[in-house]
Amino acid sequence: MAWIYHKPERVIACIAVALLFSCNDAEYQLDNDFDPANLDLEPPAAFFHPAEFFINVNSDSSFQLYSYDITGVAGAHLQVLYDWGSIAIDTVTVDSFFMNENNECIMFWEDEEGALDVFLFYQPTLNGRTASGTGSMARVYFRVLSDGISELVYGDSTRFVDEVNSPVTIKEYGVGSIDATNP
């Protein structure tokens, strides 16, 4: 160790080598499958999150009804078509997309033999009358009844409206699937 104190050039050389090898840029792979930009959907769009998942029969789980870069929405009727014999809807809860600054939203839903209808309405305040952006509109809780693949699709009755009840155009609707197996 004494040689370090007698030769300042060696100390400088050691520090330079350490700095040389410690200054590499980090390389990150940005390929999150759940990022809306990686779903091959053209916004404005609506999709399911997760788009697909694997689960055992008699298990409970949930999926979200998501908006992707939607602007000026005051209400939505989300019709989700699913395989009625494969899954059973338990409940639907409101998520953050339609919440105003007071955390208020009007939501009701009904489920009838493979067609889940979710109605969401933004409650206007002094600061805003519509919702915009990307986010979860609602979460659907379900139970798996039988094995197989159950497809999730947005039905023809799905629509988004602005504050004067004019249609808001959605370019694409994502699909989802639930792959259930017997353990």
N, CA, C and O atoms as a DFTB+ gen file, in Angstrom:
732 C
 N C O
     1  1       0.814      -1.199       0.000
     2  2       0.000       0.000       0.000
     3  2       0.855       1.258       0.000
     4  3       0.400       2.311      -0.448
     5  1       2.058       1.169       0.484
     6  2       2.914       2.343       0.596
     7  2       3.240       2.925      -0.772
     8  3       3.457       4.132      -0.884
     9  1       3.280       2.104      -1.812
    10  2       3.612       2.607      -3.143
    11  2       2.590       3.603      -3.656
    12  3       2.936       4.457      -4.472
    13  1       1.320       3.526      -3.200
    14  2       0.281       4.462      -3.637
    15  2       0.559       5.859      -3.113
    16  3       0.364       6.849      -3.819
    17  1       1.008       5.931      -1.887
    18  2       1.220       7.252      -1.284
    19  2       2.442       7.965      -1.861
    20  3       2.524       9.192      -1.809
    21  1       3.377       7.214      -2.403
    22  2       4.601       7.814      -2.928
    23  2       4.499       8.179      -4.398
    24  3       5.346       8.918      -4.899
    25  1       3.515       7.698      -5.088
    26  2       3.407       7.954      -6.524
    27  2       2.019       8.517      -6.835
    28  3       1.097       7.730      -7.048
    29  1       1.826       9.820      -6.871
    30  2       0.509      10.396      -7.171
    31  2       0.009      10.017      -8.566
    32  3      -1.198      10.017      -8.807
    33  1       0.911       9.697      -9.476
    34  2       0.501       9.304     -10.816
    35  2      -0.291       7.996     -10.774
    36  3      -1.245       7.812     -11.529
    37  1       0.116       7.096      -9.885
    38  2      -0.573       5.817      -9.775
    39  2      -1.983       6.005      -9.215
    40  3      -2.918       5.325      -9.637
    41  1      -2.130       6.915      -8.278
    42  2      -3.447       7.192      -7.699
    43  2      -4.364       7.759      -8.780
    44  3      -5.518       7.351      -8.905
    45  1      -3.852       8.682      -9.540
    46  2      -4.641       9.287     -10.616
    47  2      -4.995       8.238     -11.671
    48  3      -6.110       8.234     -12.191
    49  1      -4.060       7.361     -11.984
    50  2      -4.315       6.304     -12.965
    51  2      -5.387       5.351     -12.467
    52  3      -6.254       4.946     -13.242
    53  1      -5.350       4.980     -11.183
    54  2      -6.363       4.077     -10.614
    55  2      -7.750       4.722     -10.651
    56  3      -8.737       4.069     -10.993
    57  1      -7.815       5.984     -10.304
    58  2      -9.101       6.699     -10.323
    59  2      -9.621       6.809     -11.751
    60  3     -10.816       6.631     -11.987
    61  1      -8.741       7.100     -12.706
    62  2      -9.151       7.224     -14.109
    63  2      -9.689       5.907     -14.642
    64  3     -10.696       5.893     -15.351
    65  1      -9.029       4.791     -14.309
    66  2      -9.489       3.477     -14.760
    67  2     -10.845       3.160     -14.144
    68  3     -11.738       2.661     -14.830
    69  1     -11.007       3.445     -12.849
    70  2     -12.288       3.189     -12.177
    71  2     -13.405       4.014     -12.807
    72  3     -14.500       3.496     -13.025
    73  1     -13.154       5.255     -13.097
    74  2     -14.165       6.109     -13.715
    75  2     -14.483       5.673     -15.138
    76  3     -15.633       5.746     -15.571
    77  1     -13.475       5.222     -15.861
    78  2     -13.678       4.789     -17.234
    79  2     -14.662       3.625     -17.321
    80  3     -15.534       3.610     -18.189
    81  1     -14.524       2.656     -16.428
    82  2     -15.377       1.475     -16.467
    83  2     -16.713       1.672     -15.745
    84  3     -17.614       0.850     -15.906
    85  1     -16.862       2.725     -14.963
    86  2     -18.115       2.934     -14.237
    87  2     -19.058       3.898     -14.941
    88  3     -20.146       4.161     -14.427
    89  1     -18.689       4.424     -16.073
    90  2     -19.503       5.429     -16.753
    91  2     -20.232       4.885     -17.979
    92  3     -20.510       5.648     -18.905
    93  1     -20.542       3.628     -18.011
    94  2     -21.294       3.069     -19.130
    95  2     -22.772       3.403     -18.968
    96  3     -23.313       3.356     -17.863
    97  1     -23.412       3.736     -20.070
    98  2     -24.850       3.996     -20.045
    99  2     -25.600       2.697     -19.828
   100  3     -25.244       1.656     -20.380
   101  1     -26.639       2.774     -19.020
   102  2     -27.493       1.602     -18.799
   103  2     -28.337       1.357     -20.046
   104  3     -28.813       2.299     -20.680
   105  1     -28.513       0.103     -20.385
   106  2     -29.343      -0.248     -21.527
   107  2     -30.564      -0.994     -21.004
   108  3     -30.448      -2.052     -20.386
   109  1     -31.736      -0.423     -21.263
   110  2     -32.978      -1.015     -20.799
   111  2     -33.790      -1.496     -21.990
   112  3     -33.831      -0.846     -23.034
   113  1     -34.423      -2.625     -21.823
   114  2     -35.294      -3.139     -22.865
   115  2     -36.710      -2.698     -22.515
   116  3     -37.286      -3.172     -21.535
   117  1     -37.270      -1.797     -23.306
   118  2     -38.591      -1.233     -23.031
   119  2     -39.635      -1.980     -23.855
   120  3     -40.045      -1.520     -24.921
   121  1     -40.053      -3.118     -23.358
   122  2     -41.001      -3.942     -24.094
   123  2     -42.098      -4.490     -23.185
   124  3     -42.466      -5.660     -23.287
   125  1     -42.615      -3.649     -22.302
   126  2     -43.684      -4.054     -21.403
   127  2     -44.917      -4.414     -22.220
   128  3     -45.471      -3.565     -22.918
   129  1     -45.347      -5.668     -22.137
   130  2     -46.500      -6.128     -22.907
   131  2     -47.783      -5.407     -22.527
   132  3     -48.725      -5.363     -23.318
   133  1     -47.831      -4.841     -21.326
   134  2     -49.048      -4.183     -20.859
   135  2     -49.069      -2.690     -21.163
   136  3     -50.058      -2.022     -20.864
   137  1     -48.020      -2.161     -21.739
   138  2     -47.987      -0.760     -22.128
   139  2     -48.886      -0.583     -23.353
   140  3     -48.708      -1.288     -24.346
   141  1     -49.849       0.345     -23.305
   142  2     -50.751       0.514     -24.452
   143  2     -50.019       0.731     -25.781
   144  3     -50.511       0.318     -26.831
   145  1     -48.865       1.366     -25.742
   146  2     -48.115       1.597     -26.981
   147  2     -47.622       0.291     -27.597
   148  3     -47.300       0.260     -28.785
   149  1     -47.556      -0.781     -26.820
   150  2     -47.080      -2.071     -27.329
   151  2     -48.214      -3.020     -27.693
   152  3     -47.957      -4.188     -27.983
   153  1     -49.439      -2.560     -27.689
   154  2     -50.583      -3.425     -27.965
   155  2     -51.024      -3.404     -29.427
   156  3     -52.001      -4.062     -29.784
   157  1     -50.332      -2.671     -30.259
   158  2     -50.671      -2.553     -31.683
   159  2     -52.095      -2.043     -31.889
   160  3     -52.810      -2.515     -32.773
   161  1     -52.502      -1.072     -31.064
   162  2     -53.807      -0.426     -31.215
   163  2     -53.595       1.023     -31.612
   164  3     -52.694       1.692     -31.106
   165  1     -54.428       1.500     -32.518
   166  2     -54.356       2.900     -32.911
   167  2     -55.313       3.696     -32.034
   168  3     -56.515       3.431     -32.030
   169  1     -54.789       4.673     -31.289
   170  2     -55.674       5.456     -30.413
   171  2     -56.536       6.430     -31.215
   172  3     -56.156       6.822     -32.318
   173  1     -57.661       6.815     -30.688
   174  2     -58.225       6.398     -29.413
   175  2     -58.751       4.962     -29.496
   176  3     -59.320       4.545     -30.505
   177  1     -58.543       4.221     -28.402
   178  2     -58.896       2.803     -28.392
   179  2     -59.390       2.396     -27.007
   180  3     -59.205       3.112     -26.023
   181  1     -60.020       1.230     -26.962
   182  2     -60.408       0.608     -25.698
   183  2     -59.894      -0.820     -25.729
   184  3     -59.926      -1.474     -26.771
   185  1     -59.419      -1.305     -24.585
   186  2     -58.859      -2.655     -24.554
   187  2     -59.044      -3.269     -23.180
   188  3     -59.487      -2.608     -22.241
   189  1     -58.698      -4.544     -23.078
   190  2     -58.767      -5.285     -21.823
   191  2     -57.364      -5.389     -21.230
   192  3     -56.382      -5.565     -21.952
   193  1     -57.288      -5.278     -19.917
   194  2     -55.999      -5.430     -19.241
   195  2     -56.163      -6.401     -18.085
   196  3     -56.946      -6.123     -17.176
   197  1     -55.467      -7.518     -18.076
   198  2     -54.544      -7.974     -19.109
   199  2     -55.298      -8.470     -20.335
   200  3     -56.460      -8.867     -20.243
   201  1     -54.640      -8.444     -21.462
   202  2     -55.274      -8.886     -22.704
   203  2     -55.481     -10.389     -22.718
   204  3     -56.438     -10.879     -23.316
   205  1     -54.605     -11.114     -22.073
   206  2     -54.778     -12.560     -21.956
   207  2     -54.116     -13.016     -20.674
   208  3     -53.105     -12.461     -20.242
   209  1     -54.703     -14.033     -20.078
   210  2     -54.070     -14.638     -18.929
   211  2     -54.532     -16.065     -18.756
   212  3     -55.547     -16.491     -19.308
   213  1     -53.748     -16.798     -17.964
   214  2     -53.974     -18.214     -17.735
   215  2     -54.398     -18.393     -16.285
   216  3     -53.819     -17.791     -15.381
   217  1     -55.426     -19.235     -16.066
   218  2     -56.010     -19.364     -14.741
   219  2     -56.605     -20.759     -14.585
   220  3     -56.930     -21.410     -15.578
   221  1     -56.746     -21.212     -13.367
   222  2     -57.338     -22.519     -13.086
   223  2     -58.847     -22.411     -12.929
   224  3     -59.369     -21.372     -12.522
   225  1     -59.536     -23.490     -13.254
   226  2     -60.983     -23.575     -13.043
   227  2     -61.264     -23.415     -11.550
   228  3     -60.470     -23.849     -10.715
   229  1     -62.387     -22.793     -11.219
   230  2     -62.827     -22.489      -9.855
   231  2     -61.993     -21.413      -9.176
   232  3     -62.052     -21.264      -7.956
   233  1     -61.214     -20.661      -9.951
   234  2     -60.439     -19.546      -9.402
   235  2     -61.166     -18.241      -9.666
   236  3     -61.966     -18.130     -10.595
   237  1     -60.873     -17.260      -8.833
   238  2     -61.418     -15.910      -8.994
   239  2     -60.321     -14.995      -9.491
   240  3     -59.157     -15.151      -9.123
   241  1     -60.691     -14.046     -10.325
   242  2     -59.722     -13.078     -10.823
   243  2     -60.464     -11.841     -11.313
   244  3     -61.669     -11.706     -11.097
   245  1     -59.744     -10.943     -11.972
   246  2     -60.367      -9.732     -12.508
   247  2     -59.597      -9.240     -13.722
   248  3     -58.430      -9.578     -13.924
   249  1     -60.277      -8.435     -14.522
   250  2     -59.638      -7.725     -15.629
   251  2     -60.178      -6.307     -15.641
   252  3     -61.230      -6.022     -15.070
   253  1     -59.442      -5.425     -16.299
   254  2     -59.835      -4.023     -16.368
   255  2     -60.284      -3.661     -17.776
   256  3     -59.781      -4.194     -18.765
   257  1     -61.234      -2.749     -17.843
   258  2     -61.685      -2.156     -19.096
   259  2     -60.929      -0.840     -19.228
   260  3     -61.128       0.080     -18.435
   261  1     -60.069      -0.756     -20.225
   262  2     -59.116       0.352     -20.327
   263  2     -59.415       1.266     -21.505
   264  3     -59.882       0.821     -22.553
   265  1     -59.137       2.553     -21.314
   266  2     -59.172       3.529     -22.403
   267  2     -57.737       3.841     -22.788
   268  3     -56.836       3.792     -21.951
   269  1     -57.531       4.161     -24.051
   270  2     -56.200       4.504     -24.544
   271  2     -56.293       5.781     -25.373
   272  3     -56.775       5.772     -26.506
   273  1     -55.825       6.870     -24.789
   274  2     -55.737       8.177     -25.453
   275  2     -57.092       8.632     -26.000
   276  3     -57.199       9.047     -27.154
   277  1     -58.119       8.548     -25.158
   278  2     -59.466       8.998     -25.511
   279  2     -59.644      10.419     -24.981
   280  3     -59.219      10.723     -23.866
   281  1     -60.264      11.284     -25.767
   282  2     -60.397      12.692     -25.402
   283  2     -61.865      13.107     -25.312
   284  3     -62.677      12.743     -26.163
   285  1     -62.196      13.878     -24.264
   286  2     -63.501      14.523     -24.148
   287  2     -64.674      13.585     -23.953
   288  3     -65.706      13.757     -24.600
   289  1     -64.548      12.596     -23.079
   290  2     -65.610      11.613     -22.867
   291  2     -66.394      11.961     -21.598
   292  3     -65.809      12.163     -20.534
   293  1     -67.720      12.028     -21.722
   294  2     -68.578      12.275     -20.567
   295  2     -69.324      11.020     -20.137
   296  3     -69.787      10.935     -18.999
   297  1     -69.446      10.053     -21.027
   298  2     -70.150       8.820     -20.683
   299  2     -69.755       7.689     -21.601
   300  3     -69.239       7.903     -22.698
   301  1     -70.008       6.469     -21.128
   302  2     -69.679       5.291     -21.937
   303  2     -70.625       4.151     -21.606
   304  3     -71.010       3.949     -20.454
   305  1     -70.988       3.414     -22.639
   306  2     -71.670       2.130     -22.479
   307  2     -70.689       1.102     -23.000
   308  3     -70.421       1.037     -24.200
   309  1     -70.154       0.301     -22.098
   310  2     -69.180      -0.721     -22.457
   311  2     -69.885      -2.071     -22.428
   312  3     -70.255      -2.566     -21.363
   313  1     -70.064      -2.654     -23.592
   314  2     -70.682      -3.973     -23.672
   315  2     -69.567      -4.993     -23.877
   316  3     -68.869      -4.980     -24.891
   317  1     -69.416      -5.874     -22.897
   318  2     -68.380      -6.897     -22.951
   319  2     -69.056      -8.238     -23.200
   320  3     -69.880      -8.686     -22.402
   321  1     -68.702      -8.873     -24.309
   322  2     -69.231     -10.192     -24.643
   323  2     -68.220     -11.243     -24.214
   324  3     -67.023     -11.104     -24.466
   325  1     -68.714     -12.310     -23.553
   326  2     -67.845     -13.367     -23.055
   327  2     -68.570     -14.696     -23.139
   328  3     -69.775     -14.737     -23.386
   329  1     -67.841     -15.782     -22.934
   330  2     -68.409     -17.127     -22.977
   331  2     -69.138     -17.382     -21.660
   332  3     -68.515     -17.632     -20.629
   333  1     -70.455     -17.314     -21.712
   334  2     -71.290     -17.389     -20.529
   335  2     -71.121     -18.685     -19.745
   336  3     -71.247     -18.666     -18.520
   337  1     -70.850     -19.775     -20.381
   338  2     -70.674     -21.042     -19.678
   339  2     -69.302     -21.219     -19.053
   340  3     -69.113     -22.099     -18.213
   341  1     -68.341     -20.392     -19.451
   342  2     -66.972     -20.545     -18.960
   343  2     -66.653     -19.687     -17.750
   344  3     -65.916     -20.114     -16.862
   345  1     -67.203     -18.477     -17.706
   346  2     -66.950     -17.592     -16.573
   347  2     -68.262     -17.010     -16.067
   348  3     -69.240     -16.912     -16.808
   349  1     -68.269     -16.627     -14.803
   350  2     -69.421     -15.972     -14.188
   351  2     -68.955     -14.637     -13.621
   352  3     -67.981     -14.582     -12.870
   353  1     -69.647     -13.570     -13.979
   354  2     -69.307     -12.242     -13.475
   355  2     -69.776     -12.133     -12.028
   356  3     -70.922     -12.452     -11.714
   357  1     -68.889     -11.685     -11.158
   358  2     -69.221     -11.499      -9.751
   359  2     -69.661     -10.060      -9.480
   360  3     -70.762      -9.823      -8.983
   361  1     -68.799      -9.111      -9.809
   362  2     -69.120      -7.704      -9.585
   363  2     -68.267      -6.825     -10.505
   364  3     -67.285      -7.280     -11.091
   365  1     -68.663      -5.570     -10.613
   366  2     -67.922      -4.585     -11.396
   367  2     -67.730      -3.356     -10.520
   368  3     -68.675      -2.885      -9.886
   369  1     -66.514      -2.839     -10.485
   370  2     -66.236      -1.632      -9.704
   371  2     -65.690      -0.538     -10.624
   372  3     -65.054      -0.825     -11.638
   373  1     -65.943       0.690     -10.262
   374  2     -65.468       1.828     -11.039
   375  2     -63.982       2.022     -10.768
   376  3     -63.507       1.798      -9.654
   377  1     -63.252       2.442     -11.801
   378  2     -61.835       2.755     -11.652
   379  2     -61.631       4.247     -11.905
   380  3     -62.603       4.998     -11.990
   381  1     -60.404       4.673     -12.024
   382  2     -60.062       6.094     -11.951
   383  2     -60.396       6.941     -13.180
   384  3     -60.519       8.158     -13.042
   385  1     -60.549       6.362     -14.369
   386  2     -60.671       7.176     -15.579
   387  2     -61.837       8.167     -15.523
   388  3     -61.663       9.331     -15.882
   389  1     -63.007       7.736     -15.085
   390  2     -64.181       8.607     -15.053
   391  2     -64.348       9.357     -13.732
   392  3     -65.356      10.036     -13.539
   393  1     -63.386       9.248     -12.827
   394  2     -63.470       9.948     -11.543
   395  2     -63.138      11.426     -11.735
   396  3     -62.162      11.772     -12.401
   397  1     -63.962      12.295     -11.141
   398  2     -63.638      13.716     -11.152
   399  2     -62.746      14.040      -9.957
   400  3     -62.337      13.133      -9.232
   401  1     -62.440      15.321      -9.741
   402  2     -61.526      15.674      -8.646
   403  2     -62.118      15.395      -7.267
   404  3     -61.391      15.398      -6.273
   405  1     -63.429      15.153      -7.192
   406  2     -64.076      14.788      -5.927
   407  2     -64.219      13.270      -5.773
   408  3     -64.900      12.792      -4.866
   409  1     -63.574      12.525      -6.661
   410  2     -63.658      11.055      -6.685
   411  2     -65.089      10.567      -6.817
   412  3     -65.503       9.626      -6.140
   413  1     -65.832      11.211      -7.689
   414  2     -67.223      10.836      -7.943
   415  2     -67.368      10.346      -9.383
   416  3     -66.732      10.859     -10.304
   417  1     -68.210       9.354      -9.542
   418  2     -68.524       8.806     -10.853
   419  2     -69.844       8.066     -10.710
   420  3     -70.112       7.467      -9.668
   421  1     -70.659       8.102     -11.736
   422  2     -71.894       7.323     -11.738
   423  2     -71.638       6.075     -12.569
   424  3     -71.191       6.157     -13.713
   425  1     -71.924       4.920     -11.981
   426  2     -71.734       3.667     -12.682
   427  2     -72.834       2.695     -12.287
   428  3     -73.200       2.599     -11.116
   429  1     -73.352       1.983     -13.265
   430  2     -74.198       0.834     -12.994
   431  2     -73.928      -0.205     -14.067
   432  3     -73.415       0.113     -15.140
   433  1     -74.275      -1.439     -13.771
   434  2     -73.973      -2.529     -14.692
   435  2     -75.023      -3.606     -14.581
   436  3     -75.707      -3.735     -13.565
   437  1     -75.140      -4.384     -15.654
   438  2     -76.008      -5.551     -15.640
   439  2     -75.363      -6.637     -16.490
   440  3     -74.700      -6.369     -17.492
   441  1     -75.581      -7.862     -16.054
   442  2     -74.974      -9.011     -16.704
   443  2     -76.078      -9.971     -17.093
   444  3     -76.864     -10.408     -16.252
   445  1     -76.132     -10.297     -18.378
   446  2     -77.180     -11.188     -18.842
   447  2     -76.635     -12.185     -19.850
   448  3     -76.442     -11.853     -21.020
   449  1     -76.389     -13.393     -19.400
   450  2     -76.034     -14.526     -20.247
   451  2     -74.998     -14.210     -21.325
   452  3     -75.275     -14.333     -22.518
   453  1     -73.810     -13.805     -20.896
   454  2     -72.722     -13.598     -21.832
   455  2     -72.565     -12.180     -22.349
   456  3     -71.688     -11.916     -23.171
   457  1     -73.400     -11.266     -21.881
   458  2     -73.270      -9.857     -22.266
   459  2     -73.271      -9.009     -20.992
   460  3     -74.290      -8.874     -20.315
   461  1     -72.121      -8.452     -20.692
   462  2     -71.980      -7.557     -19.551
   463  2     -72.074      -6.127     -20.063
   464  3     -71.304      -5.723     -20.934
   465  1     -73.015      -5.366     -19.524
   466  2     -73.178      -3.961     -19.903
   467  2     -72.780      -3.088     -18.728
   468  3     -73.364      -3.184     -17.649
   469  1     -71.773      -2.226     -18.941
   470  2     -71.285      -1.313     -17.918
   471  2     -71.540       0.103     -18.419
   472  3     -71.127       0.467     -19.520
   473  1     -72.223       0.896     -17.602
   474  2     -72.547       2.283     -17.940
   475  2     -71.785       3.195     -16.988
   476  3     -71.905       3.071     -15.770
   477  1     -71.000       4.112     -17.548
   478  2     -70.180       5.032     -16.757
   479  2     -70.454       6.462     -17.185
   480  3     -70.579       6.751     -18.375
   481  1     -70.548       7.364     -16.199
   482  2     -70.817       8.771     -16.479
   483  2     -69.919       9.651     -15.618
   484  3     -69.852       9.491     -14.399
   485  1     -69.241      10.570     -16.265
   486  2     -68.414      11.549     -15.568
   487  2     -69.334      12.577     -14.929
   488  3     -70.205      13.128     -15.602
   489  1     -69.154      12.842     -13.641
   490  2     -69.956      13.871     -12.978
   491  2     -69.264      15.210     -13.150
   492  3     -68.157      15.395     -12.643
   493  1     -69.893      16.161     -13.860
   494  2     -69.239      17.447     -14.109
   495  2     -69.058      18.253     -12.820
   496  3     -69.845      18.155     -11.878
   497  1     -68.001      19.042     -12.818
   498  2     -67.720      19.951     -11.709
   499  2     -67.410      21.320     -12.308
   500  3     -67.483      21.503     -13.523
   501  1     -67.068      22.268     -11.461
   502  2     -66.685      23.588     -11.960
   503  2     -65.395      23.521     -12.773
   504  3     -65.155      24.376     -13.625
   505  1     -64.565      22.515     -12.517
   506  2     -63.268      22.409     -13.184
   507  2     -63.253      21.511     -14.408
   508  3     -62.269      21.517     -15.147
   509  1     -64.287      20.751     -14.646
   510  2     -64.260      19.869     -15.804
   511  2     -65.582      19.182     -16.051
   512  3     -66.369      18.947     -15.134
   513  1     -65.810      18.860     -17.327
   514  2     -67.058      18.196     -17.710
   515  2     -66.830      16.867     -18.407
   516  3     -67.780      16.132     -18.676
   517  1     -65.564      16.552     -18.702
   518  2     -65.261      15.301     -19.410
   519  2     -63.967      14.692     -18.884
   520  3     -63.199      15.338     -18.172
   521  1     -63.747      13.445     -19.249
   522  2     -62.504      12.739     -18.931
   523  2     -61.702      12.557     -20.214
   524  3     -62.269      12.421     -21.298
   525  1     -60.395      12.554     -20.084
   526  2     -59.508      12.352     -21.232
   527  2     -58.265      11.592     -20.791
   528  3     -57.861      11.650     -19.630
   529  1     -57.666      10.875     -21.744
   530  2     -56.392      10.229     -21.464
   531  2     -56.432       8.722     -21.587
   532  3     -57.250       8.152     -22.308
   533  1     -55.519       8.093     -20.857
   534  2     -55.391       6.640     -20.818
   535  2     -55.558       6.191     -19.376
   536  3     -54.906       6.720     -18.476
   537  1     -56.429       5.219     -19.157
   538  2     -56.611       4.732     -17.795
   539  2     -57.689       3.676     -17.713
   540  3     -58.410       3.410     -18.675
   541  1     -57.779       3.087     -16.544
   542  2     -58.768       2.038     -16.309
   543  2     -60.126       2.661     -16.018
   544  3     -60.257       3.519     -15.144
   545  1     -61.130       2.220     -16.760
   546  2     -62.494       2.729     -16.568
   547  2     -63.242       1.925     -15.523
   548  3     -63.982       2.494     -14.720
   549  1     -63.062       0.610     -15.518
   550  2     -63.759      -0.261     -14.569
   551  2     -62.979      -1.555     -14.422
   552  3     -62.182      -1.923     -15.284
   553  1     -63.227      -2.243     -13.304
   554  2     -62.612      -3.555     -13.050
   555  2     -63.733      -4.575     -12.922
   556  3     -64.699      -4.362     -12.189
   557  1     -63.597      -5.688     -13.641
   558  2     -64.593      -6.757     -13.662
   559  2     -64.031      -7.959     -12.906
   560  3     -62.979      -8.490     -13.261
   561  1     -64.752      -8.387     -11.850
   562  2     -64.368      -9.555     -11.062
   563  2     -65.201     -10.743     -11.528
   564  3     -66.407     -10.620     -11.741
   565  1     -64.549     -11.895     -11.685
   566  2     -65.245     -13.062     -12.217
   567  2     -64.717     -14.343     -11.585
   568  3     -63.683     -14.349     -10.916
   569  1     -65.448     -15.419     -11.813
   570  2     -65.055     -16.767     -11.381
   571  2     -65.049     -17.673     -12.604
   572  3     -65.957     -17.620     -13.434
   573  1     -64.015     -18.508     -12.708
   574  2     -63.893     -19.440     -13.833
   575  2     -64.713     -20.690     -13.521
   576  3     -64.542     -21.308     -12.470
   577  1     -65.609     -21.056     -14.448
   578  2     -66.501     -22.201     -14.245
   579  2     -66.034     -23.468     -14.945
   580  3     -66.231     -24.567     -14.427
   581  1     -65.416     -23.329     -16.121
   582  2     -65.005     -24.519     -16.871
   583  2     -63.725     -24.226     -17.639
   584  3     -63.344     -23.073     -17.840
   585  1     -63.072     -25.309     -18.062
   586  2     -61.817     -25.127     -18.788
   587  2     -62.069     -24.743     -20.242
   588  3     -63.158     -24.941     -20.780
   589  1     -61.039     -24.194     -20.853
   590  2     -61.130     -23.733     -22.235
   591  2     -60.761     -22.269     -22.327
   592  3     -60.392     -21.639     -21.336
   593  1     -60.865     -21.744     -23.521
   594  2     -60.531     -20.345     -23.765
   595  2     -61.819     -19.550     -23.921
   596  3     -62.660     -19.867     -24.762
   597  1     -61.964     -18.524     -23.109
   598  2     -63.105     -17.623     -23.192
   599  2     -62.618     -16.297     -23.753
   600  3     -61.766     -15.638     -23.157
   601  1     -63.159     -15.909     -24.897
   602  2     -62.758     -14.661     -25.524
   603  2     -63.548     -13.498     -24.939
   604  3     -64.737     -13.629     -24.647
   605  1     -62.885     -12.369     -24.770
   606  2     -63.518     -11.130     -24.329
   607  2     -63.487     -10.154     -25.499
   608  3     -62.421      -9.878     -26.049
   609  1     -64.642      -9.635     -25.880
   610  2     -64.706      -8.647     -26.960
   611  2     -65.670      -7.531     -26.565
   612  3     -66.614      -7.743     -25.804
   613  1     -65.413      -6.349     -27.096
   614  2     -66.361      -5.249     -26.941
   615  2     -67.462      -5.443     -27.973
   616  3     -67.181      -5.592     -29.162
   617  1     -68.724      -5.441     -27.522
   618  2     -69.860      -5.656     -28.407
   619  2     -70.230      -4.426     -29.212
   620  3     -69.702      -3.337     -28.985
   621  1     -71.151      -4.613     -30.164
   622  2     -71.590      -3.538     -31.056
   623  2     -72.285      -2.394     -30.320
   624  3     -72.343      -1.279     -30.838
   625  1     -72.812      -2.647     -29.128
   626  2     -73.490      -1.593     -28.362
   627  2     -72.523      -0.677     -27.627
   628  3     -72.946       0.328     -27.054
   629  1     -71.238      -1.001     -27.631
   630  2     -70.250      -0.160     -26.949
   631  2     -70.182       1.198     -27.628
   632  3     -70.062       1.292     -28.849
   633  1     -70.262       2.256     -26.814
   634  2     -70.138       3.600     -27.370
   635  2     -69.661       4.569     -26.309
   636  3     -69.880       4.368     -25.114
   637  1     -69.009       5.618     -26.762
   638  2     -68.522       6.699     -25.917
   639  2     -69.182       7.987     -26.401
   640  3     -69.370       8.177     -27.603
   641  1     -69.536       8.873     -25.469
   642  2     -70.176      10.138     -25.834
   643  2     -69.508      11.301     -25.103
   644  3     -68.887      11.131     -24.054
   645  1     -69.660      12.501     -25.700
   646  2     -69.143      13.705     -25.054
   647  2     -70.229      14.335     -24.183
   648  3     -71.263      13.710     -23.945
   649  1     -70.012      15.571     -23.702
   650  2     -70.948      16.184     -22.757
   651  2     -72.300      16.568     -23.358
   652  3     -73.244      16.831     -22.613
   653  1     -72.414      16.607     -24.686
   654  2     -73.713      16.887     -25.316
   655  2     -74.276      15.624     -25.976
   656  3     -75.144      15.696     -26.845
   657  1     -73.768      14.482     -25.547
   658  2     -74.229      13.163     -25.986
   659  2     -73.927      12.866     -27.460
   660  3     -74.592      12.034     -28.078
   661  1     -72.934      13.541     -28.011
   662  2     -72.480      13.232     -29.372
   663  2     -71.443      12.115     -29.298
   664  3     -70.663      12.056     -28.348
   665  1     -71.429      11.233     -30.290
   666  2     -70.476      10.110     -30.253
   667  2     -69.021      10.569     -30.267
   668  3     -68.667      11.527     -30.955
   669  1     -68.203       9.888     -29.515
   670  2     -66.748      10.057     -29.539
   671  2     -66.197       8.859     -30.314
   672  3     -66.460       7.710     -29.958
   673  1     -65.448       9.126     -31.354
   674  2     -64.946       8.067     -32.227
   675  2     -63.839       7.272     -31.551
   676  3     -62.884       7.835     -31.014
   677  1     -63.985       5.967     -31.588
   678  2     -62.955       5.043     -31.106
   679  2     -62.466       4.274     -32.329
   680  3     -63.255       3.633     -33.023
   681  1     -61.170       4.341     -32.588
   682  2     -60.625       3.719     -33.801
   683  2     -60.494       2.204     -33.681
   684  3     -60.737       1.483     -34.649
   685  1     -60.112       1.717     -32.504
   686  2     -59.909       0.274     -32.364
   687  2     -60.358      -0.220     -30.999
   688  3     -60.308       0.502     -30.003
   689  1     -60.794      -1.460     -30.985
   690  2     -61.149      -2.147     -29.753
   691  2     -60.272      -3.396     -29.638
   692  3     -60.233      -4.225     -30.547
   693  1     -59.576      -3.515     -28.518
   694  2     -58.744      -4.686     -28.279
   695  2     -59.609      -5.872     -27.874
   696  3     -60.753      -5.693     -27.456
   697  1     -59.079      -7.064     -27.993
   698  2     -59.753      -8.280     -27.556
   699  2     -58.932      -8.887     -26.429
   700  3     -57.748      -8.593     -26.267
   701  1     -59.592      -9.739     -25.658
   702  2     -58.913     -10.415     -24.564
   703  2     -59.280     -11.880     -24.553
   704  3     -60.202     -12.304     -25.250
   705  1     -58.556     -12.655     -23.762
   706  2     -58.885     -14.073     -23.626
   707  2     -58.501     -14.572     -22.244
   708  3     -57.514     -14.140     -21.649
   709  1     -59.312     -15.493     -21.757
   710  2     -59.070     -16.151     -20.491
   711  2     -58.890     -17.630     -20.789
   712  3     -59.831     -18.300     -21.217
   713  1     -57.692     -18.138     -20.567
   714  2     -57.384     -19.543     -20.838
   715  2     -57.423     -20.296     -19.515
   716  3     -56.519     -20.166     -18.689
   717  1     -58.481     -21.088     -19.320
   718  2     -58.681     -21.802     -18.056
   719  2     -58.381     -23.285     -18.215
   720  3     -58.748     -23.909     -19.211
   721  1     -57.703     -23.835     -17.209
   722  2     -57.389     -25.260     -17.204
   723  2     -57.789     -25.875     -15.875
   724  3     -57.840     -25.189     -14.855
   725  1     -58.072     -27.171     -15.891
   726  2     -58.348     -27.918     -14.671
   727  2     -57.013     -28.258     -14.020
   728  3     -56.135     -28.810     -14.682
   729  1     -56.841     -27.943     -12.751
   730  2     -55.539     -28.222     -12.106
   731  2     -55.314     -29.715     -11.924
   732  3     -54.277     -30.124     -11.401
